[in-house]
Amino acid sequence: MTPEATSVILALFLIFCRIGSCLMLLPGYSSLRIPAQVRLFVAFALSLAISPGLLPDILPLVREGGDDARLQLIVTEILNGAMIGLLGRVFLLALQFAGNFVANAIGMGMALGTPIDETDPVPALVTLITMTATVIIFSLNLHAEVILALLASYATLPVAMGFAPRAGLMALADNLDETFLLCLRIASPFVVYAVIVNFAIGLANKLTPQIPVYFISLPFVLMGGLFLLGFSIGDFLTQFTEAFRNWVYNG
C-alpha cells in the first residue's frame, strides 16, 4: 500500500471515529434494538458521505504526523464525538428521569414493561414516553439535523485543535442545567398531583384508621394520574422536542 493510500485510509478512519462515537450515544441511533452491524454500517456510510469536504483539511495532519501524533488524533476524535453524543443523550436521560417520576407519582412505578432503549426493565410508562419522543425526533427530521450539526462541528472543533476538556465540561454543565429545568418543568403537574393526593390519602387514613384507605384509593389515584397524563402529554412532549430542537440548531 502506498503512503498516500495509507494517509487517505487513516483520514477516513479519523472521520469515522468522531461520527461513530457520536452515533453510539445519540438518541435513536444508539438503541440496543438496532443490530450492531446496522449501526456500524450507518456510521461508516455517513463517514464516507461527508469525507470529500473534510479530507483536504485532515490529510495534511495525517501525512505530516508520526505514529504518536496519529494515535493522539484518533483518541481526541473519539472524545470529541463522544462528547457531542453525550450532550444529546442527556436530553433523553432527563426525559427518562421525568418519566420515572411521573410513573411513581400516579402509581405505575411497579408496572414494568419491555425495555426498548435500555437493557434493564423500566416502568411501561417510561418506555411509552421515551419511545414516543424518539419517534417524534425522527418524524421531525431532527436526526438528519444532528448529522448536519455534527458536520458543522468540524468548524468549531477542528481536528487539529484536539479535545478541549474545559469547553466540553462547560457545555455538558450547561446541558445538565437546561435538562434539569426541562425535567422539572414537564413533571411539575405531577409533583403537585402527588403532593395533594398523598396528603389527602394520609389525612383520610388518620381519620378512619380502621379502613385500609391506601389500598382502596390506589385505583382512583391511578385513574386521576392517567387523566392528568392524557391531558398534559402533548405539552409534555412538545416542550421536550423544542428543547432538543434548540440544542440541535444552536448547540
C-alpha positions in Angstrom: 0.0 0.0 0.0 1.4 3.4 -1.0 1.9 6.1 1.7 -0.8 8.3 0.0 -3.4 5.4 0.2 -2.4 4.9 3.9 -2.9 8.6 4.6 -6.4 8.6 3.0 -7.5 5.5 4.9 -6.3 7.0 8.2 -8.1 10.3 7.4 -11.3 8.4 6.7 -10.8 6.5 10.0 -10.5 9.8 11.9 -13.8 10.9 10.4 -15.3 7.6 11.4 -14.0 8.0 14.9 -16.0 11.2 15.5 -19.1 10.0 13.7 -19.2 6.6 15.2 -18.6 7.6 18.8 -21.3 10.3 18.5 -23.9 7.9 17.0 -23.0 5.4 19.7 -24.6 7.8 22.3 -27.2 9.8 20.3 -30.9 9.0 21.0 -32.4 6.7 18.4 -29.1 5.7 16.7 -27.8 4.1 19.9 -30.8 1.9 20.6 -29.9 -1.6 21.5 -32.8 -2.8 19.4 -30.8 -1.8 16.3 -28.3 -4.5 15.4 -24.6 -3.5 15.9 -23.8 -4.3 12.3 -26.5 -1.8 11.1 -25.2 0.9 13.4 -21.7 0.2 12.2 -22.7 0.5 8.5 -24.7 3.6 9.2 -21.7 5.3 10.8 -19.4 4.1 8.0 -21.8 5.3 5.3 -22.1 8.8 6.9 -18.3 9.0 7.3 -17.9 8.3 3.6 -20.7 10.7 2.6 -19.1 13.7 4.4 -15.5 12.8 3.8 -15.0 14.7 0.5 -15.4 18.1 2.2 -13.2 17.2 5.2 -10.3 15.3 3.6 -8.4 18.4 2.4 -8.1 19.6 6.0 -7.4 16.2 7.6 -4.9 14.7 5.1 -2.1 17.2 5.8 -2.3 16.3 9.5 -2.1 12.6 8.8 0.8 12.9 6.3 3.0 15.1 8.4 2.4 13.4 11.8 4.2 10.4 13.1 2.6 7.3 14.7 2.2 9.0 18.1 0.6 12.1 16.6 -1.8 9.9 14.6 -2.7 7.9 17.7 -3.4 11.2 19.6 -5.7 12.3 16.7 -7.6 9.1 16.9 -8.1 9.4 20.7 -9.1 13.1 20.6 -11.6 12.5 17.7 -13.2 9.7 19.7 -13.5 12.0 22.7 -15.0 14.9 20.6 -17.6 12.6 19.1 -18.5 11.0 22.4 -18.9 14.5 24.0 -21.3 15.6 21.2 -23.3 12.4 21.5 -23.4 12.7 25.3 -24.8 16.2 25.0 -27.7 14.9 23.0 -28.0 11.8 25.3 -28.6 14.0 28.3 -31.9 15.1 26.9 -33.2 11.5 26.7 -31.8 10.7 30.2 -33.7 13.7 31.6 -36.9 12.5 29.9 -36.4 9.0 31.4 -36.0 10.6 34.8 -39.1 12.6 34.4 -41.0 9.6 33.1 -39.9 7.6 36.2 -41.1 10.3 38.5 -44.5 10.5 36.6 -44.9 6.7 36.8 -44.2 6.7 40.6 -46.5 9.8 41.2 -49.5 8.2 39.6 -48.9 4.7 41.0 -47.4 2.9 37.9 -43.9 2.7 39.2 -44.1 -1.1 39.7 -45.7 -1.8 36.3 -42.5 -2.8 34.5 -42.6 -3.1 30.7 -40.4 -4.4 28.0 -37.1 -2.3 27.7 -36.7 -0.6 24.4 -33.7 1.6 24.7 -32.1 0.1 27.8 -31.1 -3.4 29.0 -32.9 -3.1 32.4 -36.7 -3.2 32.7 -38.3 0.1 33.3 -41.9 1.1 34.0 -44.1 0.7 31.0 -45.0 4.4 31.1 -41.3 5.4 30.8 -40.9 3.1 27.7 -44.0 4.7 26.2 -42.8 8.3 26.8 -39.2 7.7 25.6 -40.2 5.7 22.6 -42.7 8.4 21.5 -40.1 11.1 21.9 -37.6 9.1 19.8 -40.3 8.7 17.1 -41.0 12.4 17.2 -37.3 13.2 16.8 -37.1 11.0 13.6 -40.5 12.2 12.3 -39.4 15.9 12.5 -36.2 15.0 10.7 -34.1 16.1 13.7 -31.9 13.1 13.3 -30.7 14.5 10.0 -30.2 17.9 11.5 -28.0 16.3 14.1 -25.8 14.9 11.3 -25.6 18.4 9.8 -24.6 19.8 13.2 -22.0 17.1 13.6 -20.6 18.1 10.2 -20.6 21.7 11.3 -18.7 20.7 14.5 -15.5 20.4 12.3 -15.6 24.2 12.0 -15.9 24.8 15.8 -13.8 21.8 16.9 -11.3 21.2 14.1 -9.3 18.0 14.1 -6.0 19.9 14.6 -7.3 21.5 17.8 -7.7 18.2 19.5 -10.0 17.7 22.5 -10.9 20.7 24.7 -11.9 19.2 28.1 -12.8 22.6 29.6 -15.1 23.6 26.8 -16.7 20.1 26.8 -17.3 20.2 30.5 -18.8 23.7 30.3 -21.1 22.6 27.5 -22.1 19.4 29.5 -22.8 21.5 32.6 -25.0 23.9 30.6 -26.9 21.0 29.1 -27.4 19.4 32.5 -28.7 22.7 33.9 -31.1 23.1 30.9 -32.3 19.5 31.0 -32.8 19.6 34.8 -35.1 22.7 34.4 -36.8 21.0 31.5 -37.4 17.8 33.6 -38.8 19.9 36.5 -41.0 21.9 34.2 -42.6 19.0 32.4 -43.1 17.0 35.6 -44.4 19.9 37.7 -48.1 19.0 37.3 -47.4 15.5 38.7 -45.4 17.0 41.6 -48.5 19.0 42.6 -50.7 16.0 41.9 -48.6 13.6 44.1 -48.4 16.1 47.0 -52.2 16.8 47.0 -53.2 13.1 46.6 -50.8 11.8 49.2 -51.8 14.5 51.7 -55.5 13.7 51.1 -54.9 9.9 51.5 -52.8 10.4 54.6 -55.4 12.6 56.2 -58.2 10.1 55.3 -56.2 7.3 56.8 -55.7 9.2 60.0 -59.4 10.0 60.2 -60.5 6.4 59.5 -57.7 4.1 60.7 -60.0 1.0 60.6 -60.3 1.2 56.8 -57.3 0.4 54.5 -57.6 3.7 52.7 -54.3 3.3 50.8 -55.4 0.1 49.0 -58.9 1.4 48.4 -57.6 4.7 46.9 -55.0 3.2 44.6 -57.3 2.7 41.6 -58.6 6.2 42.0 -55.1 7.6 42.2 -54.1 5.7 39.1 -57.2 6.9 37.2 -56.6 10.6 38.1 -53.0 10.3 37.2 -53.8 8.8 33.8 -56.4 11.6 33.2 -53.7 14.2 34.0 -51.2 12.4 31.8 -53.6 12.3 28.9 -54.4 16.0 29.3 -50.7 17.1 29.6 -48.8 14.6 27.4 -49.0 16.9 24.4 -47.3 19.8 26.2 -45.0 17.3 27.9 -43.6 16.1 24.6 -43.8 19.5 22.9 -41.5 21.1 25.4 -39.0 18.2 25.2 -39.0 18.4 21.4 -38.5 22.2 21.4 -35.6 21.9 23.8 -34.0 19.2 21.8 -34.5 21.2 18.6 -32.9 24.3 20.1 -29.9 22.2 21.1 -29.6 20.8 17.6 -29.8 24.2 15.9 -27.9 26.3 18.5 -25.8 23.9 20.5 
